[in-house]
Amino acid sequence: MTVDEILKLGAMGYTKDDIEAMSAEQKPEPEPAKEPEPAKEPEKEPEPAADPTKDLLKFMAGEFEKLNKSIQDANILGSNIEIPKEKTAEDVLAELIAPPKHKGGK
């Protein structure tokens, strides 16, 4: 087992004992005497293994997007934008009986 393989297994969450058990299982078996092989088809290159860091990066990007959205929502709620509230019948009646006094005017 190469150092790169051991590091990848460690990154995937395997412990030292798990890796040692795997390497103990991979002891080379003695090879029988080789016979001449018939003509083979060209071997296809193995597909590259899925890179766990890409999945992690996609997950982190999604989490950062959620965080940015929640910060933006909090900033909007905390801003000083006045949202006009809906007038009720009591508010209209109160304005008719005692109109509000406006500053700097008549």
N, C-alpha and C positions, 0 to 999 in steps of 0.2 A: 504494500500500500504506500502510495507516495504522500509526501507532505501536503500537497494540494488537496488530495482526496481526504486526508485526515482533517484539514482545516474546513473543507466543505461540510463534512459530517458534523463537526463541532458547531458550525454556523446553523445547521439544521436542528440542533438541540440534542444530539447524541452525547452521552457522557463518556468519560475515559474508559470505564468498564465496558460500555457497549462497543466501543471501537476496538478494544482489546479482544473482546469475544468474537467480533467479526473477523479480525485479522487471524485469530487462532483457527477459525473455521476455514480459512483460505490457504491452509498449508498445501504446498504443491504435492500432487500425487505423482508417483513415478510413472513416466510415460511408457506405454508398451512400444515395442519395436515398430517403427514406421514402415508401412507398406507404400509402394508407389501409388500416388493418388491419381485418379482419373482427371481429365481436363475439367476445370472448374469454370463456372460463370464468373465474370468479374464481380468482386464484392462491392456492395453498395456501402458508401460511407454512412456510418451511424449518424442519426439525427442528433444535433446537440441537445444536451440535457436542459431541461427548463431551468432558467436562472432564478433562484429564489429571491435575489435582490430586486429583480424587476417587479415581482408581485408586491414586495415590501414597499417599493417606491410608489407604485400605483395606490396602495393603501394609504401611505402617508400623504400623498397629494390630495386624495379625497378628504382626509381628516383636516388638512390645512384649509381646504375649500370650505368645509363646514365651519371651521373656526373663524375664517374671514367673514362668512355670512352672519354668524352670530355677533361678531364685533360690530359689523355695519348696522345690524338691527338694533343693538344696544345704543349705538351712537345716534341713530334716528330717534329712538325713544327718549334719549337724554337731551336732545336739542331743544331750543327755545321756540320751536314752531308752535304757534297757537292754532289749535284746531277749533273752529267755531262749533260751539255746542248747540244742539238743537233746542229751539225755544219751545217751552211748554205753554199751555193755556194760561197757567198762573203767571208766567213771566210776561206775557203780552198784556194781561190785565193789570199787572203791577206797573208796567210802563205807561199805560193809559191813565192810571190814577195819579201816579207821581212820576213824571218823565225824568229820565236821568239828566244830571247837570253836566254839560260839556265844558271843558276848560278853554280859556282864552277866547271867549266869544261873547255873544249878546247877553 
